[in-house]
């Protein structure tokens, strides 16, 4: 009878544990416990730092690639991505193996290890390549900035609907409010500037779909396989290089590159072009690394929500400095609403990920009091034993 009762109690405990796990997975904040970086006056979580690093690098890489595309007329997508991935391969394959910190994070990198999760690596590698190529092609197309930003904002909305309705995650009302403000603001921005560039819109929407698959896959990859996202980045660089070389020869892009470097007018800007190309490769590595770390520490919705501030910055640059389009009342109102939503979520995220020194002192005092009590109890026990 006693054994039967124990079995019944254990069966009751199992569903409770499963419910607790589901509740943790449903939260729209960090998936892992926060690790804080001590900055002297304050402490801030590592996850939020890498999210804002990802935002900054994304803006920098976008500007850098636009200069390569438009100023230097280097619009060879396969070749540009090959430069970036070959740079990654050298960095990870040669210098990475000599770093103890890097090898601890990645673990074993071999064909035997790759074969364990070959379907995951291959599928993600193809999504990785297609996502980058579609973003390259989207940047080369001459689409109005307002419509480009409006279409890109669909990523945030689609991730929200997937998390809320499909995965049934618990999303706070404040987060929903910020998503609503950003979405309404961007719709107002693009409403006065609709053009019949349906091919360009299709490219951006395809890029959105690939981005969502890429984001959700990277979010769940570690949970499914137990492999760190940094190792995934290494295998992506190994897979991408041979595929891109084949694509260059099949598409005939290598002939266009030879003609491109034979142009005489290019001789004066050769060193400048090399500088922007090297910076593009370096930014690409840093961007992918920061994205994986951010998506590993935070949820995909949280990362996408904060990264929308980069689109708002691009909008401000285009309207007030680049003067791409004339300002209207709708555009000004849309910029104000979307900016307010981005500022609110950014301020909230920073406040949630900060530790004020006073709070830190209180926690240390509590820890000291706890340790002192434990030592006193141990001493009393020793005296009783004696």
Residue pairs with C-beta under 8 A, 6 or more apart in sequence:
23 170
25 31
25 167
25 169
26 167
26 168
26 169
26 170
27 169
27 170
27 299
28 163
28 169
28 170
28 171
28 172
28 175
28 299
28 301
28 302
29 298
29 299
29 302
29 352
30 45
30 47
30 297
30 298
30 299
30 302
31 219
31 296
31 297
31 298
31 299
32 47
32 296
32 297
34 45
34 46
34 47
34 297
34 353
35 45
35 46
35 47
36 43
36 44
36 45
36 46
36 355
37 43
37 44
37 45
37 46
37 49
41 357
42 354
42 355
42 356
42 357
43 354
43 355
43 360
44 350
44 353
44 354
44 355
45 297
45 353
46 293
46 297
47 293
47 294
47 297
47 298
47 353
48 298
48 349
48 350
48 353
50 290
50 293
50 294
50 297
51 290
51 294
51 297
51 298
51 302
51 303
51 306
51 307
51 349
52 306
53 286
53 290
53 294
54 287
54 290
54 291
54 294
54 303
54 307
55 306
55 307
55 309
55 310
57 283
57 286
57 287
57 290
58 287
58 307
58 310
59 310
59 313
59 314
60 283
61 280
61 283
61 284
61 287
62 139
62 310
62 314
64 276
64 279
64 280
64 283
65 80
65 136
65 139
65 280
66 139
67 276
68 74
68 80
68 273
68 276
68 277
68 280
69 75
69 139
69 140
72 266
72 269
72 272
72 273
72 276
73 260
74 80
74 260
74 273
75 140
76 253
76 256
76 257
76 260
77 133
77 136
77 137
77 140
78 133
78 244
78 247
78 248
78 251
78 253
79 248
79 253
79 257
80 136
80 277
80 280
81 129
81 132
81 133
81 136
81 240
81 244
82 240
82 241
82 244
82 245
82 248
83 277
83 280
83 281
84 280
84 281
84 284
84 285
85 236
85 237
85 240
85 241
85 244
86 241
87 281
87 282
87 284
87 285
88 233
88 236
88 237
88 281
88 284
88 285
88 288
89 237
89 238
89 241
91 285
92 102
92 233
92 234
92 237
93 238
96 102
96 103
96 106
96 234
97 103
102 230
105 228
105 230
105 231
106 228
106 230
106 231
106 234
107 113
107 227
107 228
107 231
109 231
109 234
109 235
114 121
114 235
117 225
117 227
120 221
120 224
120 225
121 232
121 235
121 239
122 239
123 217
124 214
124 217
124 218
124 221
124 232
124 236
125 235
125 236
125 239
125 240
125 243
127 210
127 213
127 214
127 217
128 214
128 236
128 240
129 239
129 240
129 243
129 244
130 210
131 207
131 210
131 211
131 213
131 214
134 203
134 206
134 207
134 210
135 207
135 211
137 203
138 148
138 200
138 203
138 204
138 207
141 197
141 199
141 200
141 203
142 200
143 197
143 200
143 201
143 204
144 190
144 193
144 195
144 197
144 324
144 325
145 314
145 315
145 318
145 319
145 324
145 325
146 189
146 190
146 192
146 193
146 315
146 318
146 325
146 331
147 190
147 193
147 194
147 195
147 197
147 201
148 204
149 186
149 189
149 190
149 311
149 312
149 314
149 315
150 186
150 187
150 189
150 190
151 190
151 201
151 204
151 205
151 208
152 204
152 208
152 311
153 182
153 183
153 186
153 308
153 311
154 205
154 208
155 208
155 211
155 212
155 215
155 304
156 179
156 182
156 183
156 301
156 304
156 305
156 308
157 179
157 183
158 208
158 212
159 212
159 215
159 216
159 300
159 301
159 304
160 171
160 176
160 179
160 301
162 212
162 216
163 169
163 171
163 299
163 300
163 301
164 171
169 299
169 301
171 301
174 344
174 348
175 301
175 305
175 345
177 341
177 344
178 305
178 341
178 342
178 344
178 345
178 348
179 305
179 341
180 341
181 337
181 338
181 340
181 341
181 344
182 305
182 308
182 312
182 337
182 338
182 341
182 342
184 334
184 337
184 338
185 333
185 334
185 335
185 336
185 337
185 338
185 339
185 340
185 341
186 311
186 334
186 338
187 334
188 330
188 331
188 333
188 334
188 337
189 315
189 330
189 331
189 334
189 335
189 338
190 334
191 330
191 334
192 328
192 330
192 331
193 325
193 331
215 295
215 300
215 303
215 304
216 300
218 229
218 232
218 291
218 292
218 295
218 296
218 300
219 295
219 299
219 300
221 227
221 229
221 232
222 228
222 229
222 296
228 296
229 292
229 293
229 295
229 296
230 289
230 292
230 293
232 292
233 288
233 289
233 292
236 288
247 253
248 254
260 266
266 273
291 303
294 303
295 303
302 349
305 345
306 345
306 346
306 349
308 338
308 342
309 342
309 346
312 335
312 338
312 339
312 342
315 335
315 338
316 335
318 324
318 325
319 325
319 327
319 331
319 335
325 331
